[in-house]
Amino acid sequence: MPHVPVVVVGAGHCGLAMSRCLAERSIDHVVLERGEVANSWRTERWDSLRLLTPNWLTRLPGFGYAGPDPDGYMTAA
């Protein structure tokens, strides 16, 4: 059985962000997800879904909001 030092449970926003941080540090890891990556927030939510934080607060690894509406709220798409 292979040994993996880190297991990330869930491939949503947080799980993928953590995976990127681990990869940047060359830490072997595996991400477990019950469906496809980001499946639940892409396919199991309603069309009017918005993030609960303003756009200017969106700072995932390698991505910061640079759009025209920093005080708005991103849609699921």
N, CA, C, O and CB atoms as a CASP TS submission, in Angstrom:
PFRMAT TS
TARGET T0000
AUTHOR 0000-0000-0000
METHOD Language model
MODEL 1
PARENT N/A
ATOM      1  N   MET     1       0.843  -1.169   0.000  1.00  0.00           N
ATOM      2  CA  MET     1       0.000   0.000   0.000  1.00  0.00           C
ATOM      3  C   MET     1       0.897   1.244   0.000  1.00  0.00           C
ATOM      4  O   MET     1       1.800   1.351   0.830  1.00  0.00           O
ATOM      5  CB  MET     1      -0.964  -0.009   1.222  1.00  0.00           C
ATOM      6  N   PRO     2       0.659   2.180  -0.918  1.00  0.00           N
ATOM      7  CA  PRO     2       1.490   3.391  -0.977  1.00  0.00           C
ATOM      8  C   PRO     2       1.261   4.291   0.242  1.00  0.00           C
ATOM      9  O   PRO     2       0.166   4.337   0.803  1.00  0.00           O
ATOM     10  CB  PRO     2       1.194   4.174  -2.268  1.00  0.00           C
ATOM     11  N   HIS     3       2.310   4.997   0.631  1.00  0.00           N
ATOM     12  CA  HIS     3       2.235   5.930   1.759  1.00  0.00           C
ATOM     13  C   HIS     3       2.146   7.356   1.214  1.00  0.00           C
ATOM     14  O   HIS     3       2.985   7.771   0.416  1.00  0.00           O
ATOM     15  CB  HIS     3       3.473   5.771   2.707  1.00  0.00           C
ATOM     16  N   VAL     4       1.137   8.096   1.643  1.00  0.00           N
ATOM     17  CA  VAL     4       0.975   9.505   1.275  1.00  0.00           C
ATOM     18  C   VAL     4       0.928  10.291   2.577  1.00  0.00           C
ATOM     19  O   VAL     4       0.075  10.021   3.422  1.00  0.00           O
ATOM     20  CB  VAL     4      -0.329   9.747   0.397  1.00  0.00           C
ATOM     21  N   PRO     5       1.824  11.258   2.759  1.00  0.00           N
ATOM     22  CA  PRO     5       1.895  11.955   4.039  1.00  0.00           C
ATOM     23  C   PRO     5       0.706  12.861   4.345  1.00  0.00           C
ATOM     24  O   PRO     5       0.418  13.123   5.512  1.00  0.00           O
ATOM     25  CB  PRO     5       3.130  12.760   4.082  1.00  0.00           C
ATOM     26  N   VAL     6       0.009  13.344   3.313  1.00  0.00           N
ATOM     27  CA  VAL     6      -1.106  14.266   3.542  1.00  0.00           C
ATOM     28  C   VAL     6      -2.302  13.851   2.702  1.00  0.00           C
ATOM     29  O   VAL     6      -2.166  13.544   1.518  1.00  0.00           O
ATOM     30  CB  VAL     6      -0.698  15.720   3.212  1.00  0.00           C
ATOM     31  N   VAL     7      -3.475  13.843   3.325  1.00  0.00           N
ATOM     32  CA  VAL     7      -4.731  13.591   2.624  1.00  0.00           C
ATOM     33  C   VAL     7      -5.614  14.820   2.809  1.00  0.00           C
ATOM     34  O   VAL     7      -5.875  15.243   3.935  1.00  0.00           O
ATOM     35  CB  VAL     7      -5.441  12.289   3.156  1.00  0.00           C
ATOM     36  N   VAL     8      -6.068  15.385   1.701  1.00  0.00           N
ATOM     37  CA  VAL     8      -7.004  16.506   1.723  1.00  0.00           C
ATOM     38  C   VAL     8      -8.375  15.935   1.399  1.00  0.00           C
ATOM     39  O   VAL     8      -8.559  15.308   0.355  1.00  0.00           O
ATOM     40  CB  VAL     8      -6.590  17.645   0.703  1.00  0.00           C
ATOM     41  N   VAL     9      -9.332  16.149   2.283  1.00  0.00           N
ATOM     42  CA  VAL     9     -10.678  15.618   2.084  1.00  0.00           C
ATOM     43  C   VAL     9     -11.549  16.721   1.511  1.00  0.00           C
ATOM     44  O   VAL     9     -11.818  17.722   2.175  1.00  0.00           O
ATOM     45  CB  VAL     9     -11.277  15.069   3.416  1.00  0.00           C
ATOM     46  N   GLY    10     -11.988  16.533   0.276  1.00  0.00           N
ATOM     47  CA  GLY    10     -12.863  17.492  -0.388  1.00  0.00           C
ATOM     48  C   GLY    10     -12.120  18.314  -1.414  1.00  0.00           C
ATOM     49  O   GLY    10     -11.049  18.850  -1.130  1.00  0.00           O
ATOM     50  N   ALA    11     -12.683  18.417  -2.615  1.00  0.00           N
ATOM     51  CA  ALA    11     -12.060  19.159  -3.704  1.00  0.00           C
ATOM     52  C   ALA    11     -12.856  20.419  -4.025  1.00  0.00           C
ATOM     53  O   ALA    11     -12.987  20.811  -5.184  1.00  0.00           O
ATOM     54  CB  ALA    11     -11.938  18.277  -4.952  1.00  0.00           C
ATOM     55  N   GLY    12     -13.381  21.039  -2.983  1.00  0.00           N
ATOM     56  CA  GLY    12     -14.026  22.341  -3.159  1.00  0.00           C
ATOM     57  C   GLY    12     -12.981  23.436  -3.147  1.00  0.00           C
ATOM     58  O   GLY    12     -11.795  23.166  -3.337  1.00  0.00           O
ATOM     59  N   HIS    13     -13.411  24.675  -2.924  1.00  0.00           N
ATOM     60  CA  HIS    13     -12.483  25.809  -2.921  1.00  0.00           C
ATOM     61  C   HIS    13     -11.315  25.601  -1.953  1.00  0.00           C
ATOM     62  O   HIS    13     -10.154  25.760  -2.330  1.00  0.00           O
ATOM     63  CB  HIS    13     -13.228  27.087  -2.558  1.00  0.00           C
ATOM     64  N   CYS    14     -11.624  25.252  -0.727  1.00  0.00           N
ATOM     65  CA  CYS    14     -10.572  25.105   0.300  1.00  0.00           C
ATOM     66  C   CYS    14      -9.649  23.933   0.008  1.00  0.00           C
ATOM     67  O   CYS    14      -8.431  24.049   0.147  1.00  0.00           O
ATOM     68  CB  CYS    14     -11.200  24.923   1.680  1.00  0.00           C
ATOM     69  N   GLY    15     -10.219  22.813  -0.391  1.00  0.00           N
ATOM     70  CA  GLY    15      -9.400  21.644  -0.681  1.00  0.00           C
ATOM     71  C   GLY    15      -8.450  21.876  -1.837  1.00  0.00           C
ATOM     72  O   GLY    15      -7.289  21.469  -1.781  1.00  0.00           O
ATOM     73  N   LEU    16      -8.934  22.532  -2.891  1.00  0.00           N
ATOM     74  CA  LEU    16      -8.080  22.814  -4.041  1.00  0.00           C
ATOM     75  C   LEU    16      -7.020  23.855  -3.702  1.00  0.00           C
ATOM     76  O   LEU    16      -5.886  23.760  -4.171  1.00  0.00           O
ATOM     77  CB  LEU    16      -8.920  23.290  -5.221  1.00  0.00           C
ATOM     78  N   ALA    17      -7.385  24.856  -2.884  1.00  0.00           N
ATOM     79  CA  ALA    17      -6.406  25.849  -2.444  1.00  0.00           C
ATOM     80  C   ALA    17      -5.305  25.180  -1.630  1.00  0.00           C
ATOM     81  O   ALA    17      -4.124  25.470  -1.822  1.00  0.00           O
ATOM     82  CB  ALA    17      -7.088  26.955  -1.614  1.00  0.00           C
ATOM     83  N   MET    18      -5.687  24.294  -0.731  1.00  0.00           N
ATOM     84  CA  MET    18      -4.693  23.584   0.078  1.00  0.00           C
ATOM     85  C   MET    18      -3.809  22.707  -0.792  1.00  0.00           C
ATOM     86  O   MET    18      -2.600  22.631  -0.571  1.00  0.00           O
ATOM     87  CB  MET    18      -5.381  22.734   1.149  1.00  0.00           C
ATOM     88  N   SER    19      -4.398  22.045  -1.776  1.00  0.00           N
ATOM     89  CA  SER    19      -3.626  21.210  -2.683  1.00  0.00           C
ATOM     90  C   SER    19      -2.574  22.042  -3.405  1.00  0.00           C
ATOM     91  O   SER    19      -1.432  21.608  -3.557  1.00  0.00           O
ATOM     92  CB  SER    19      -4.547  20.516  -3.695  1.00  0.00           C
ATOM     93  N   ARG    20      -2.946  23.211  -3.840  1.00  0.00           N
ATOM     94  CA  ARG    20      -1.977  24.073  -4.526  1.00  0.00           C
ATOM     95  C   ARG    20      -0.843  24.482  -3.587  1.00  0.00           C
ATOM     96  O   ARG    20       0.325  24.459  -3.973  1.00  0.00           O
ATOM     97  CB  ARG    20      -2.676  25.324  -5.084  1.00  0.00           C
ATOM     98  N   CYS    21      -1.188  24.855  -2.357  1.00  0.00           N
ATOM     99  CA  CYS    21      -0.160  25.241  -1.385  1.00  0.00           C
ATOM    100  C   CYS    21       0.796  24.086  -1.105  1.00  0.00           C
ATOM    101  O   CYS    21       2.007  24.290  -1.022  1.00  0.00           O
ATOM    102  CB  CYS    21      -0.810  25.710  -0.077  1.00  0.00           C
ATOM    103  N   LEU    22       0.263  22.882  -0.959  1.00  0.00           N
ATOM    104  CA  LEU    22       1.110  21.711  -0.727  1.00  0.00           C
ATOM    105  C   LEU    22       2.011  21.437  -1.930  1.00  0.00           C
ATOM    106  O   LEU    22       3.193  21.136  -1.769  1.00  0.00           O
ATOM    107  CB  LEU    22       0.246  20.479  -0.424  1.00  0.00           C
ATOM    108  N   ALA    23       1.451  21.542  -3.133  1.00  0.00           N
ATOM    109  CA  ALA    23       2.224  21.301  -4.352  1.00  0.00           C
ATOM    110  C   ALA    23       3.354  22.316  -4.497  1.00  0.00           C
ATOM    111  O   ALA    23       4.457  21.963  -4.914  1.00  0.00           O
ATOM    112  CB  ALA    23       1.310  21.352  -5.582  1.00  0.00           C
ATOM    113  N   GLU    24       3.083  23.579  -4.154  1.00  0.00           N
ATOM    114  CA  GLU    24       4.119  24.612  -4.235  1.00  0.00           C
ATOM    115  C   GLU    24       5.286  24.313  -3.300  1.00  0.00           C
ATOM    116  O   GLU    24       6.409  24.758  -3.537  1.00  0.00           O
ATOM    117  CB  GLU    24       3.527  25.981  -3.903  1.00  0.00           C
ATOM    118  N   ARG    25       5.019  23.564  -2.245  1.00  0.00           N
ATOM    119  CA  ARG    25       6.057  23.195  -1.279  1.00  0.00           C
ATOM    120  C   ARG    25       6.589  21.780  -1.521  1.00  0.00           C
ATOM    121  O   ARG    25       7.327  21.240  -0.697  1.00  0.00           O
ATOM    122  CB  ARG    25       5.509  23.304   0.142  1.00  0.00           C
ATOM    123  N   SER    26       6.213  21.190  -2.648  1.00  0.00           N
ATOM    124  CA  SER    26       6.644  19.836  -3.027  1.00  0.00           C
ATOM    125  C   SER    26       6.299  18.795  -1.971  1.00  0.00           C
ATOM    126  O   SER    26       7.079  17.876  -1.719  1.00  0.00           O
ATOM    127  CB  SER    26       8.140  19.819  -3.280  1.00  0.00           C
ATOM    128  N   ILE    27       5.125  18.940  -1.351  1.00  0.00           N
ATOM    129  CA  ILE    27       4.650  17.981  -0.363  1.00  0.00           C
ATOM    130  C   ILE    27       3.695  17.012  -1.050  1.00  0.00           C
ATOM    131  O   ILE    27       2.667  17.421  -1.591  1.00  0.00           O
ATOM    132  CB  ILE    27       3.956  18.701   0.834  1.00  0.00           C
ATOM    133  N   ASP    28       4.039  15.721  -1.026  1.00  0.00           N
ATOM    134  CA  ASP    28       3.174  14.715  -1.633  1.00  0.00           C
ATOM    135  C   ASP    28       1.838  14.684  -0.906  1.00  0.00           C
ATOM    136  O   ASP    28       1.784  14.729   0.323  1.00  0.00           O
ATOM    137  CB  ASP    28       3.842  13.322  -1.603  1.00  0.00           C
ATOM    138  N   HIS    29       0.765  14.606  -1.679  1.00  0.00           N
ATOM    139  CA  HIS    29      -0.574  14.574  -1.093  1.00  0.00           C
ATOM    140  C   HIS    29      -1.564  13.997  -2.090  1.00  0.00           C
ATOM    141  O   HIS    29      -1.268  13.853  -3.277  1.00  0.00           O
ATOM    142  CB  HIS    29      -1.014  15.985  -0.652  1.00  0.00           C
ATOM    143  N   VAL    30      -2.736  13.673  -1.588  1.00  0.00           N
ATOM    144  CA  VAL    30      -3.827  13.211  -2.424  1.00  0.00           C
ATOM    145  C   VAL    30      -5.082  13.968  -1.999  1.00  0.00           C
ATOM    146  O   VAL    30      -5.280  14.237  -0.815  1.00  0.00           O
ATOM    147  CB  VAL    30      -4.023  11.657  -2.310  1.00  0.00           C
ATOM    148  N   VAL    31      -5.923  14.309  -2.968  1.00  0.00           N
ATOM    149  CA  VAL    31      -7.190  14.980  -2.695  1.00  0.00           C
ATOM    150  C   VAL    31      -8.307  13.979  -2.945  1.00  0.00           C
ATOM    151  O   VAL    31      -8.417  13.418  -4.035  1.00  0.00           O
ATOM    152  CB  VAL    31      -7.367  16.264  -3.581  1.00  0.00           C
ATOM    153  N   LEU    32      -9.137  13.759  -1.927  1.00  0.00           N
ATOM    154  CA  LEU    32     -10.262  12.828  -2.055  1.00  0.00           C
ATOM    155  C   LEU    32     -11.550  13.602  -2.277  1.00  0.00           C
ATOM    156  O   LEU    32     -11.828  14.572  -1.572  1.00  0.00           O
ATOM    157  CB  LEU    32     -10.382  11.929  -0.802  1.00  0.00           C
ATOM    158  N   GLU    33     -12.318  13.182  -3.234  1.00  0.00           N
ATOM    159  CA  GLU    33     -13.594  13.824  -3.548  1.00  0.00           C
ATOM    160  C   GLU    33     -14.575  12.737  -3.930  1.00  0.00           C
ATOM    161  O   GLU    33     -14.218  11.806  -4.652  1.00  0.00           O
ATOM    162  CB  GLU    33     -13.448  14.881  -4.696  1.00  0.00           C
ATOM    163  N   ARG    34     -15.795  12.839  -3.458  1.00  0.00           N
ATOM    164  CA  ARG    34     -16.786  11.787  -3.745  1.00  0.00           C
ATOM    165  C   ARG    34     -17.244  11.809  -5.188  1.00  0.00           C
ATOM    166  O   ARG    34     -17.689  10.785  -5.706  1.00  0.00           O
ATOM    167  CB  ARG    34     -17.990  11.934  -2.833  1.00  0.00           C
ATOM    168  N   GLY    35     -17.147  12.949  -5.848  1.00  0.00           N
ATOM    169  CA  GLY    35     -17.533  13.070  -7.256  1.00  0.00           C
ATOM    170  C   GLY    35     -16.401  13.705  -8.029  1.00  0.00           C
ATOM    171  O   GLY    35     -15.233  13.518  -7.690  1.00  0.00           O
ATOM    172  N   GLU    36     -16.733  14.452  -9.063  1.00  0.00           N
ATOM    173  CA  GLU    36     -15.726  15.179  -9.824  1.00  0.00           C
ATOM    174  C   GLU    36     -15.251  16.375  -9.016  1.00  0.00           C
ATOM    175  O   GLU    36     -15.941  16.824  -8.102  1.00  0.00           O
ATOM    176  CB  GLU    36     -16.283  15.630 -11.194  1.00  0.00           C
ATOM    177  N   VAL    37     -14.075  16.891  -9.351  1.00  0.00           N
ATOM    178  CA  VAL    37     -13.547  18.075  -8.679  1.00  0.00           C
ATOM    179  C   VAL    37     -14.547  19.212  -8.803  1.00  0.00           C
ATOM    180  O   VAL    37     -15.042  19.499  -9.893  1.00  0.00           O
ATOM    181  CB  VAL    37     -12.177  18.486  -9.272  1.00  0.00           C
ATOM    182  N   ALA    38     -14.841  19.855  -7.687  1.00  0.00           N
ATOM    183  CA  ALA    38     -15.763  20.997  -7.602  1.00  0.00           C
ATOM    184  C   ALA    38     -17.192  20.628  -7.993  1.00  0.00           C
ATOM    185  O   ALA    38     -17.984  21.509  -8.327  1.00  0.00           O
ATOM    186  CB  ALA    38     -15.273  22.125  -8.492  1.00  0.00           C
ATOM    187  N   ASN    39     -17.528  19.356  -7.958  1.00  0.00           N
ATOM    188  CA  ASN    39     -18.834  18.889  -8.412  1.00  0.00           C
ATOM    189  C   ASN    39     -19.993  19.523  -7.652  1.00  0.00           C
ATOM    190  O   ASN    39     -20.943  20.009  -8.266  1.00  0.00           O
ATOM    191  CB  ASN    39     -18.910  17.396  -8.283  1.00  0.00           C
ATOM    192  N   SER    40     -19.925  19.524  -6.324  1.00  0.00           N
ATOM    193  CA  SER    40     -21.103  19.957  -5.557  1.00  0.00           C
ATOM    194  C   SER    40     -21.433  21.426  -5.773  1.00  0.00           C
ATOM    195  O   SER    40     -22.606  21.766  -5.928  1.00  0.00           O
ATOM    196  CB  SER    40     -20.883  19.704  -4.079  1.00  0.00           C
ATOM    197  N   TRP    41     -20.436  22.314  -5.789  1.00  0.00           N
ATOM    198  CA  TRP    41     -20.785  23.722  -5.948  1.00  0.00           C
ATOM    199  C   TRP    41     -21.068  24.100  -7.396  1.00  0.00           C
ATOM    200  O   TRP    41     -21.629  25.165  -7.653  1.00  0.00           O
ATOM    201  CB  TRP    41     -19.678  24.586  -5.412  1.00  0.00           C
ATOM    202  N   ARG    42     -20.685  23.237  -8.358  1.00  0.00           N
ATOM    203  CA  ARG    42     -21.021  23.514  -9.749  1.00  0.00           C
ATOM    204  C   ARG    42     -22.371  22.942 -10.151  1.00  0.00           C
ATOM    205  O   ARG    42     -23.084  23.547 -10.952  1.00  0.00           O
ATOM    206  CB  ARG    42     -19.954  22.963 -10.652  1.00  0.00           C
ATOM    207  N   THR    43     -22.739  21.768  -9.597  1.00  0.00           N
ATOM    208  CA  THR    43     -23.927  21.078 -10.097  1.00  0.00           C
ATOM    209  C   THR    43     -25.043  20.899  -9.078  1.00  0.00           C
ATOM    210  O   THR    43     -26.179  20.612  -9.457  1.00  0.00           O
ATOM    211  CB  THR    43     -23.536  19.753 -10.606  1.00  0.00           C
ATOM    212  N   GLU    44     -24.743  21.061  -7.793  1.00  0.00           N
ATOM    213  CA  GLU    44     -25.757  20.805  -6.777  1.00  0.00           C
ATOM    214  C   GLU    44     -26.206  22.077  -6.060  1.00  0.00           C
ATOM    215  O   GLU    44     -26.683  22.014  -4.927  1.00  0.00           O
ATOM    216  CB  GLU    44     -25.229  19.814  -5.768  1.00  0.00           C
ATOM    217  N   ARG    45     -26.059  23.210  -6.701  1.00  0.00           N
ATOM    218  CA  ARG    45     -26.478  24.482  -6.121  1.00  0.00           C
ATOM    219  C   ARG    45     -27.438  25.173  -7.083  1.00  0.00           C
ATOM    220  O   ARG    45     -27.526  24.804  -8.254  1.00  0.00           O
ATOM    221  CB  ARG    45     -25.250  25.390  -5.814  1.00  0.00           C
ATOM    222  N   TRP    46     -28.137  26.151  -6.597  1.00  0.00           N
ATOM    223  CA  TRP    46     -29.089  26.871  -7.422  1.00  0.00           C
ATOM    224  C   TRP    46     -28.376  27.947  -8.232  1.00  0.00           C
ATOM    225  O   TRP    46     -27.282  28.382  -7.873  1.00  0.00           O
ATOM    226  CB  TRP    46     -30.192  27.489  -6.557  1.00  0.00           C
ATOM    227  N   ASP    47     -29.008  28.376  -9.336  1.00  0.00           N
ATOM    228  CA  ASP    47     -28.401  29.335 -10.262  1.00  0.00           C
ATOM    229  C   ASP    47     -28.103  30.679  -9.621  1.00  0.00           C
ATOM    230  O   ASP    47     -27.190  31.377 -10.063  1.00  0.00           O
ATOM    231  CB  ASP    47     -29.300  29.540 -11.444  1.00  0.00           C
ATOM    232  N   SER    48     -28.846  31.058  -8.594  1.00  0.00           N
ATOM    233  CA  SER    48     -28.653  32.376  -7.980  1.00  0.00           C
ATOM    234  C   SER    48     -27.588  32.389  -6.884  1.00  0.00           C
ATOM    235  O   SER    48     -27.422  33.399  -6.200  1.00  0.00           O
ATOM    236  CB  SER    48     -29.957  32.860  -7.408  1.00  0.00           C
ATOM    237  N   LEU    49     -26.858  31.270  -6.705  1.00  0.00           N
ATOM    238  CA  LEU    49     -25.835  31.189  -5.668  1.00  0.00           C
ATOM    239  C   LEU    49     -24.803  32.297  -5.823  1.00  0.00           C
ATOM    240  O   LEU    49     -24.322  32.551  -6.927  1.00  0.00           O
ATOM    241  CB  LEU    49     -25.149  29.828  -5.703  1.00  0.00           C
ATOM    242  N   ARG    50     -24.461  32.955  -4.720  1.00  0.00           N
ATOM    243  CA  ARG    50     -23.411  33.967  -4.679  1.00  0.00           C
ATOM    244  C   ARG    50     -22.456  33.609  -3.540  1.00  0.00           C
ATOM    245  O   ARG    50     -22.856  32.993  -2.553  1.00  0.00           O
ATOM    246  CB  ARG    50     -24.011  35.409  -4.488  1.00  0.00           C
ATOM    247  N   LEU    51     -21.195  34.001  -3.689  1.00  0.00           N
ATOM    248  CA  LEU    51     -20.274  33.844  -2.570  1.00  0.00           C
ATOM    249  C   LEU    51     -20.731  34.759  -1.444  1.00  0.00           C
ATOM    250  O   LEU    51     -21.394  35.766  -1.693  1.00  0.00           O
ATOM    251  CB  LEU    51     -18.804  34.162  -2.994  1.00  0.00           C
ATOM    252  N   LEU    52     -20.386  34.422  -0.224  1.00  0.00           N
ATOM    253  CA  LEU    52     -20.836  35.191   0.933  1.00  0.00           C
ATOM    254  C   LEU    52     -19.859  36.290   1.317  1.00  0.00           C
ATOM    255  O   LEU    52     -20.074  36.991   2.307  1.00  0.00           O
ATOM    256  CB  LEU    52     -21.051  34.274   2.109  1.00  0.00           C
ATOM    257  N   THR    53     -18.809  36.447   0.561  1.00  0.00           N
ATOM    258  CA  THR    53     -17.830  37.498   0.814  1.00  0.00           C
ATOM    259  C   THR    53     -17.705  38.376  -0.422  1.00  0.00           C
ATOM    260  O   THR    53     -17.894  37.888  -1.537  1.00  0.00           O
ATOM    261  CB  THR    53     -16.456  36.897   1.201  1.00  0.00           C
ATOM    262  N   PRO    54     -17.392  39.655  -0.258  1.00  0.00           N
ATOM    263  CA  PRO    54     -17.257  40.531  -1.425  1.00  0.00           C
ATOM    264  C   PRO    54     -16.073  40.107  -2.301  1.00  0.00           C
ATOM    265  O   PRO    54     -15.135  39.456  -1.840  1.00  0.00           O
ATOM    266  CB  PRO    54     -17.085  41.994  -0.977  1.00  0.00           C
ATOM    267  N   ASN    55     -16.145  40.495  -3.564  1.00  0.00           N
ATOM    268  CA  ASN    55     -15.126  40.107  -4.540  1.00  0.00           C
ATOM    269  C   ASN    55     -13.714  40.486  -4.104  1.00  0.00           C
ATOM    270  O   ASN    55     -12.779  39.718  -4.332  1.00  0.00           O
ATOM    271  CB  ASN    55     -15.427  40.743  -5.873  1.00  0.00           C
ATOM    272  N   TRP    56     -13.537  41.651  -3.484  1.00  0.00           N
ATOM    273  CA  TRP    56     -12.191  42.091  -3.110  1.00  0.00           C
ATOM    274  C   TRP    56     -11.543  41.154  -2.087  1.00  0.00           C
ATOM    275  O   TRP    56     -10.323  41.167  -1.927  1.00  0.00           O
ATOM    276  CB  TRP    56     -12.243  43.508  -2.549  1.00  0.00           C
ATOM    277  N   LEU    57     -12.338  40.354  -1.403  1.00  0.00           N
ATOM    278  CA  LEU    57     -11.817  39.440  -0.397  1.00  0.00           C
ATOM    279  C   LEU    57     -11.418  38.087  -0.988  1.00  0.00           C
ATOM    280  O   LEU    57     -10.842  37.255  -0.287  1.00  0.00           O
ATOM    281  CB  LEU    57     -12.845  39.238   0.692  1.00  0.00           C
ATOM    282  N   THR    58     -11.715  37.859  -2.266  1.00  0.00           N
ATOM    283  CA  THR    58     -11.398  36.599  -2.918  1.00  0.00           C
ATOM    284  C   THR    58      -9.909  36.549  -3.206  1.00  0.00           C
ATOM    285  O   THR    58      -9.403  37.273  -4.063  1.00  0.00           O
ATOM    286  CB  THR    58     -12.216  36.423  -4.217  1.00  0.00           C
ATOM    287  N   ARG    59      -9.213  35.684  -2.479  1.00  0.00           N
ATOM    288  CA  ARG    59      -7.768  35.553  -2.647  1.00  0.00           C
ATOM    289  C   ARG    59      -7.370  34.091  -2.541  1.00  0.00           C
ATOM    290  O   ARG    59      -6.742  33.681  -1.565  1.00  0.00           O
ATOM    291  CB  ARG    59      -7.012  36.396  -1.599  1.00  0.00           C
ATOM    292  N   LEU    60      -7.733  33.310  -3.541  1.00  0.00           N
ATOM    293  CA  LEU    60      -7.277  31.932  -3.596  1.00  0.00           C
ATOM    294  C   LEU    60      -5.836  31.928  -4.080  1.00  0.00           C
ATOM    295  O   LEU    60      -5.422  32.876  -4.748  1.00  0.00           O
ATOM    296  CB  LEU    60      -8.186  31.067  -4.521  1.00  0.00           C
ATOM    297  N   PRO    61      -5.053  30.892  -3.769  1.00  0.00           N
ATOM    298  CA  PRO    61      -3.653  30.862  -4.215  1.00  0.00           C
ATOM    299  C   PRO    61      -3.526  31.065  -5.713  1.00  0.00           C
ATOM    300  O   PRO    61      -4.136  30.337  -6.497  1.00  0.00           O
ATOM    301  CB  PRO    61      -3.005  29.545  -3.826  1.00  0.00           C
ATOM    302  N   GLY    62      -2.749  32.035  -6.105  1.00  0.00           N
ATOM    303  CA  GLY    62      -2.542  32.326  -7.512  1.00  0.00           C
ATOM    304  C   GLY    62      -3.650  33.126  -8.162  1.00  0.00           C
ATOM    305  O   GLY    62      -3.619  33.354  -9.371  1.00  0.00           O
ATOM    306  N   PHE    63      -4.634  33.557  -7.380  1.00  0.00           N
ATOM    307  CA  PHE    63      -5.763  34.284  -7.956  1.00  0.00           C
ATOM    308  C   PHE    63      -6.258  35.338  -6.978  1.00  0.00           C
ATOM    309  O   PHE    63      -6.555  35.045  -5.820  1.00  0.00           O
ATOM    310  CB  PHE    63      -6.905  33.317  -8.328  1.00  0.00           C
ATOM    311  N   GLY    64      -6.340  36.548  -7.459  1.00  0.00           N
ATOM    312  CA  GLY    64      -6.960  37.630  -6.707  1.00  0.00           C
ATOM    313  C   GLY    64      -7.961  38.321  -7.612  1.00  0.00           C
ATOM    314  O   GLY    64      -7.771  38.354  -8.827  1.00  0.00           O
ATOM    315  N   TYR    65      -8.994  38.859  -7.062  1.00  0.00           N
ATOM    316  CA  TYR    65     -10.012  39.507  -7.885  1.00  0.00           C
ATOM    317  C   TYR    65      -9.459  40.792  -8.500  1.00  0.00           C
ATOM    318  O   TYR    65      -8.890  41.626  -7.795  1.00  0.00           O
ATOM    319  CB  TYR    65     -11.273  39.811  -7.048  1.00  0.00           C
ATOM    320  N   ALA    66      -9.624  40.949  -9.806  1.00  0.00           N
ATOM    321  CA  ALA    66      -9.155  42.140 -10.509  1.00  0.00           C
ATOM    322  C   ALA    66     -10.242  42.669 -11.444  1.00  0.00           C
ATOM    323  O   ALA    66      -9.946  43.362 -12.417  1.00  0.00           O
ATOM    324  CB  ALA    66      -7.868  41.830 -11.301  1.00  0.00           C
ATOM    325  N   GLY    67     -11.497  42.340 -11.146  1.00  0.00           N
ATOM    326  CA  GLY    67     -12.600  42.735 -12.023  1.00  0.00           C
ATOM    327  C   GLY    67     -13.138  44.120 -11.716  1.00  0.00           C
ATOM    328  O   GLY    67     -12.576  44.843 -10.894  1.00  0.00           O
ATOM    329  N   PRO    68     -14.232  44.491 -12.380  1.00  0.00           N
ATOM    330  CA  PRO    68     -14.782  45.836 -12.291  1.00  0.00           C
ATOM    331  C   PRO    68     -15.682  46.089 -11.081  1.00  0.00           C
ATOM    332  O   PRO    68     -16.084  47.230 -10.852  1.00  0.00           O
ATOM    333  CB  PRO    68     -15.542  46.121 -13.520  1.00  0.00           C
ATOM    334  N   ASP    69     -16.008  45.055 -10.303  1.00  0.00           N
ATOM    335  CA  ASP    69     -16.964  45.220  -9.201  1.00  0.00           C
ATOM    336  C   ASP    69     -16.413  44.648  -7.898  1.00  0.00           C
ATOM    337  O   ASP    69     -16.881  43.606  -7.441  1.00  0.00           O
ATOM    338  CB  ASP    69     -18.299  44.543  -9.545  1.00  0.00           C
ATOM    339  N   PRO    70     -15.411  45.321  -7.282  1.00  0.00           N
ATOM    340  CA  PRO    70     -14.789  44.758  -6.087  1.00  0.00           C
ATOM    341  C   PRO    70     -15.739  44.610  -4.904  1.00  0.00           C
ATOM    342  O   PRO    70     -15.502  43.776  -4.029  1.00  0.00           O
ATOM    343  CB  PRO    70     -13.638  45.610  -5.683  1.00  0.00           C
ATOM    344  N   ASP    71     -16.802  45.398  -4.859  1.00  0.00           N
ATOM    345  CA  ASP    71     -17.747  45.312  -3.754  1.00  0.00           C
ATOM    346  C   ASP    71     -18.929  44.384  -4.047  1.00  0.00           C
ATOM    347  O   ASP    71     -19.813  44.220  -3.207  1.00  0.00           O
ATOM    348  CB  ASP    71     -18.258  46.687  -3.420  1.00  0.00           C
ATOM    349  N   GLY    72     -18.943  43.775  -5.243  1.00  0.00           N
ATOM    350  CA  GLY    72     -20.014  42.851  -5.616  1.00  0.00           C
ATOM    351  C   GLY    72     -19.730  41.454  -5.092  1.00  0.00           C
ATOM    352  O   GLY    72     -18.770  41.235  -4.352  1.00  0.00           O
ATOM    353  N   TYR    73     -20.576  40.515  -5.485  1.00  0.00           N
ATOM    354  CA  TYR    73     -20.467  39.132  -5.038  1.00  0.00           C
ATOM    355  C   TYR    73     -20.477  38.223  -6.256  1.00  0.00           C
ATOM    356  O   TYR    73     -21.381  38.309  -7.087  1.00  0.00           O
ATOM    357  CB  TYR    73     -21.618  38.763  -4.060  1.00  0.00           C
ATOM    358  N   MET    74     -19.470  37.345  -6.371  1.00  0.00           N
ATOM    359  CA  MET    74     -19.365  36.448  -7.529  1.00  0.00           C
ATOM    360  C   MET    74     -20.497  35.427  -7.530  1.00  0.00           C
ATOM    361  O   MET    74     -20.998  35.014  -6.484  1.00  0.00           O
ATOM    362  CB  MET    74     -18.005  35.727  -7.533  1.00  0.00           C
ATOM    363  N   THR    75     -20.875  35.041  -8.736  1.00  0.00           N
ATOM    364  CA  THR    75     -21.854  33.971  -8.907  1.00  0.00           C
ATOM    365  C   THR    75     -21.124  32.630  -8.872  1.00  0.00           C
ATOM    366  O   THR    75     -19.894  32.587  -8.872  1.00  0.00           O
ATOM    367  CB  THR    75     -22.650  34.142 -10.242  1.00  0.00           C
ATOM    368  N   ALA    76     -21.864  31.567  -8.844  1.00  0.00           N
ATOM    369  CA  ALA    76     -21.259  30.230  -8.856  1.00  0.00           C
ATOM    370  C   ALA    76     -20.461  29.993 -10.130  1.00  0.00           C
ATOM    371  O   ALA    76     -19.421  29.335 -10.098  1.00  0.00           O
ATOM    372  CB  ALA    76     -22.337  29.156  -8.713  1.00  0.00           C
ATOM    373  N   ALA    77     -20.939  30.521 -11.244  1.00  0.00           N
ATOM    374  CA  ALA    77     -20.238  30.337 -12.522  1.00  0.00           C
ATOM    375  C   ALA    77     -18.904  31.044 -12.503  1.00  0.00           C
ATOM    376  O   ALA    77     -18.169  31.003 -13.490  1.00  0.00           O
ATOM    377  CB  ALA    77     -21.086  30.851 -13.691  1.00  0.00           C
TER
END
